[in-house]
Amino acid sequence: MLSERKYYKWLIVAVLWGVALLNYLDRQMLSTMKPAIQIDIPELHSAENFGILMAIFLWIYGLMSPISGVIADKMNRKWLIVVSLFVWSLVTYLMGFTTSFYELKWLRGIMGVSEAVYIPAALSLIADYHSAKTRSLAVGIHMTGLYLGQALGGFGATIAKQYSWHYAFHYFGIIGIAYALVLIVFLREKRITQSSDKSANDNQNTFGGILSLFRNQSFWVILLYFAIPSLPGWATKNWLPTLFSQSLHIDMSVAGPVATITIAASSFIGVISGGLISDKWAQKNNKARIYTSAIGVFLTVPAIILLGFGNTTFELVLAAVLFGVGFGMFDANNMPILCQFVPAKHRATAYGLMNMTGVFSGAIITNLLGKSTDAGHLGRDFGFMAGIVFLVLIIQLRFLKPKIEGV
């Protein structure tokens, strides 16, 4: 069988890499096509309204994340991923037909539901296929798909300017629907069983996994550590093109690709280097994944300050590179760190809860920065996030103490 081949664990990463790319591309396009869409939908002239539109996705995505995690721990993850991709791709296609702000809000909400299913299922599946020796690198490679999707989403404005924003949504929606058929052929489920675990009876209770997680003090620290860096993380995803455009006084069709490609390329370096360093270091030190992640988060602190207060191309590009490398190292190690504290049967649920806290943080900051943009304070308010990120970094280093490397 294909799933029994030695290389299949990497084929899983390769196949899901394509899904990850589409996951971020489809959601990111809207942020760079705002100038084109607002010609037909005038409500988007208000940055606050645009922030609301982006935040609706995040709130629904966040609410669905723990539910999606529970479902992924109970059901076949292959079919969850296939259906998730098909639905959000169909939504992307339909967004090309929208004529009102109201229709966009509904479709963004549906996209939030369908995309929320993917990440907990995909990352827990990768973690089950990869042992501690390759887990961070596997997760990191998968994350590069998200970053490339974010970068390609930056070309939404370019495509909209050359053709139309309707065409951009139609084109990428069709690609996603077709790729769902590829998953049916190549994707296989796999479960790690840990019969010796004392909480084995949790599987009899739909929410037993959530209850056991909430009794785990280390998981609360992980939740906080995941949520706080998500503030600048989501702010960068949703507002960096606008920040580049305003600070450098350039058109969004140029600012979008420059901002997103810079972040994506540097994040690629971060996740690969962070994965390689963490996997090798973890063979000698149980806290290696925590330390590697901490190095990455530390790099984002000066980056956030520069993004907020820089006003030259050099300063903003340097900040974006630092942020991308640091956040990539952070991203590559979140699931592997989780695996050191949470048994395999609850990892999708755990990551769903983490995703919820991170996304809610993102929804709050996206909405606030929308108001900040209208008031002309986007850069200043962006830079203020550095302090709270540094504080949670200290908390993570002080309180997370894994005893053994997770299975």
N, C-alpha and C positions, 0 to 999 in steps of 0.2 A: 504493500500500500504506500501511496505517496507520503502520507503523514508519518510513516515509520522510517523514511530516509533521513540520514544524518543532517543533510542540508535543509530539511524542511523547516526547522525552527527559524532559519534565516529567510526562507521563502515566505513564511508567515509575515515577517517584518516587512519584506518587500511589497507584498500584496496590500497590507494595511497601510503602508507608506502612501500609496496612491489614494486611499480613502481619506487619510489625514490631510493630504494636500487639498482635496476637494472640500473637506470639512471647513478649513479656514478660508479657502479661496471664495467660496460661495457667500460666507458671512461678511468677508472683508470688502468685497466689491462695492457695497453700498456706501462705505465711508469715503471712497475716493470718487464716486460718481455723483456725489451730492450736487456740484455745480450744474451738471447736465440734467439731472432729474428735477431740480427745482425750477427749471424752465417750464416743465409740464405740470409740476406739482408745487405751486407757490408757497405752501405752508412750510416747505423745507428751507425757505430763506431765513427762517429763525433758527439760530444755532440751538436754542433751547428745545424747539420742536424736534430737531435732528437728534439731540441728546436723548429725548424721550423715546424716539424710534429705536435708537440703539439699545437703550436701557430695557425696553420691553422684551427684546430678545434675551438679554442677560437675566432678567428676573424669572422668566419662564424657564429658561435653560437651567438656572440655579435650582428652582423648585423641583424640576424633573430629575435632576442629577442623582439625589439619594434614592429616589424611586427606581430610576434606571439601574443603579448599582445593585439594589436588592433583586430586581428582576434578572440581572446578568449573573448573579450568584446562584440563581435557581433554574434558569432556562438555558437553552442552547445559544451560545454567544454568536455562532456563525450567522444564524438567521436573524438575530437582533441587529447585527451589523448590516446585513444585506437590506433589510427593511428600512433601517435608519437612513442609509445612503439613498435608497430609491425615493423615499418621501421627501428628504430635504432637496434632492435634485429636482424633483417635480415642482416643489415650491419655488426654487430658483427659476425654473422655466416659466412658471406662471407670473412671477414678479415682472416679467417683461411685458405683461398685458395690463399692469395696473395703471389707473388713471386718477387715483385719489390717495391722500394721506391715510385715510381710513382703511383702504385695501392693503396698503403697505404694512400698516400696523398688524392686521390680521395675519398676513403671510409671514411677517417676521416672528410672530408668536408661534405659529405652526412650525416654523423652522427651528425655533428654540426647543420645542418638544422633541422633534426628530433628531436634531444634532446632539441633544443631551444623552441619548441612548448610546452613542458611539464610544466616547472616551473611556468610561468605566469598563465596558465590555472588552474593548481592544487592549487596554493596558493590562488588565488582569489576564487576558489570554496570552499576551506576550510573556508576562511574568511566569505563567504556568509552563510555557515552552522553554524558557531559559533559566538555567541555574544561576547561582550567585556569581559564578565566574564570568558570565556574559550579560547579566541582566541590565546593568546601567548602560552599556553600549547599545544593546538592542532597543531599549527605551529611547536612548538618545537618537539613534538612527530614525526611529519612527517619528520623533519630534521634528526632525528636519523636514519631514513632509508637511507638517503644520506651518513651519517657517516659510517654505517655498510657496505654499498656498497663500500665505499672507503677502508674500512678495508679488506673486502673480496677480493677486487681488488689487495691488497697487496700479496695475495696468488697466483697471476698469475705466478710469477716467480717460486714458489714452484711446481705448477701444470706443468708448462713448463719443469721444470727440471726432474720431475717424469715421465711425459708422453711426451708431446710436446706442443709448443705454439699454433699449429694448433688445437689441441684437446681442449684447454682452450677456444678459440674463438667459436668453434662449440658448445660446451656444453652449455655455457651461452647464446648464441644466441637462441638455441632451447628453453631454459627455458623462455626467454622473449616472444617469439612468442606464447607459450602456455599460458602465463599469460595474454596476451592481450584478450584471450577468456574469462578469469575470469572477466575482467573488463566489458565486454559486459553484463554480467549477473547482476553484483552487483552495478555498478556505475550509479548514477542518477544526472541530472542537477538540479540546483536551482538558482534563481536570486533574489537579493534584489532590490526592486524598491524604488526610492526616487523621487516621482513625484513633491515634493515641491521644489526640487533643482532648482535654477535659471538658471542653465546651461543645462536644460533638452533637449533643442533643439540640443545639441551637437551630439546626437545620429543620427541626420539626415546627419551628415557629417562624413565620414570615419575617417578623421584626426582631427575632432573637439576636441576629447578627448586630443590629443597631444597638440593642441594649448592652451586649457584651462590649462593643466598642466604647460606649459611653462610660463603662466601668473601668476602662483602660486610661489611666492618667496620662500616659505618654501620647495617646491619640489626641488628647485635648491640646497638648503642646504642638503636635504636628498640624492640627487644624489651624491654630493661630499662626504658625510659621508659614503655612501655605497661603493663608488669607492676606496677610499684610503685604508681601511682595506682589500680590495680585493687583493691589491698588495701582502702582505704576505700570505693572504689566498690561492690564487692560487699558489703562489710560494711553499707553504707547500704541497699542493696537488700534485704538479708535480715534486718537487725536494727533498722533505724530505727523501725518501728512498736513493737517491744518496748522500745526505748530511750525513746521518747516515753511509752509507757504506764507504765514504771517511774519515770522521772524526774518526770513530771507527775501520777502517781497517777490515771490515767484509764483507763476500760475500753478494751480493744483495738478494739471496734467503733467507737470515736471516734478513738483514736490511729492506727489504720490509715489511714483516709481523710485525716486531718490531715497525717500524715507524708508519705504518698506523693503527695498533691496538691501540697503545698508544694514538694517536690523536683521533681515533674514540671513545674509551672508555671515555676519558676525555671530549670530545665534547658532548657525551651523558649526562654526569653529568651537563654540562653547559646549554644545551637546556632545560632539564627538570627543573632544579633549576631556570634558568632564566625565564621560562614560568610560573612556580608556583608563584615565587616572584612578577613578573610583573602583573599577573592577580589579585592577592590579593591586591597589593599596589595600582594598578590603580583604585580600588574602592574608594580610599581616596585622591589620588593625580593624577591630569591629566598628570603630567610629569613623572610619575612612569616608564613608558616604556622607556622613553629617559634615565632616570637615570640608570635603570637596564642594558640597552645596553651599556651605558658609562662605567659602572663598568667592564663589560666584555672586552671592547676595551682596557681599562687601563691595565688589566691583560696581554694583548698580548704584551705590550711594553717591559717589562723585558724579556718576553719569546723570542721575536725576537732577542734581544741582545744575550741571552744565546745560541740560535740556531746558530747564526752567529759565535760566538767566543768560545763556549764551545768545549772541546775536550775529555771529559770523558763520560762514559755511564750515570752516575748520572746527570751530567749537561744537557745532551741532552734529557734525559727522563723527567727530571723536567721541562725543557723548553717546551717540547711537551705537557705535562700535563697542564701547565699554559695556553699555547696557545689554546689547545682544549677547556678547560673550558671557557675561555674568549670569544673565537670565537663562541662557542655554545650559550652563553648568547646574543651575538650580533645577531646571526642568528635567534634565537627564536623571536626577537622583531622587525625585519625589516618590515615585512608585517603589524603587529599590529600598529607600528608607522605610517606607510603609511596610514592606515585606519583612523587615527586621522586628516589627512590633505586632503585626496582625497575621493570623493564620490564612492560608490560601483561600479557604471557603468564604471568607468575609472581605476579601480585598476589593472586589468590585463595589460592594456596599461602602467600604471605607473611602475609596477614591471618589465615589459619588458624593459622599458628605463633604470631602475636601473640595471637590469641584463646586459644590453649592456655596460653601463659605467664600471661596475665591471669586466666584462669579457675582455673588451678592456685593462683595467689596467692589467689583468692577462696575456693577450697575450703579452703585452710589456715586463712585468717582466719575463715571461717564456723564451722569446727569449734572453733577456739580460743575464739571468742567465745561459743560454746555452753557450754563449760566455764566461761568467765568469768562468764556469766549465772548459772549454778548457784552459783558462789562469791560472787556479789554484787558483781563488779568490772567489769561491762560498760562503764560510762561511763569509768572510769579507763583501761582497756585500749584503748578506742576512741580516746581522746585521744592516746595514745602514738604513733599512726601518723603524726602530723604531721611529725616529725623526718626520717624516712626519705623521705617524699614531697619535702620541701624539698631533700634531698641529691641525689636523682635529677634534680630540676629543674635544678640547677647542672650536672650531667653532660651533660644534653641540650643546654643552651645552649653549653657549651664544645666539644662534639665533633661535633654535626650541622652539616655545612656543604654544603648543596646548591649545585651549580654552575648548573643550569638548571631551569626549571619543567618538571615531568613532562608527557608527552603524555596 
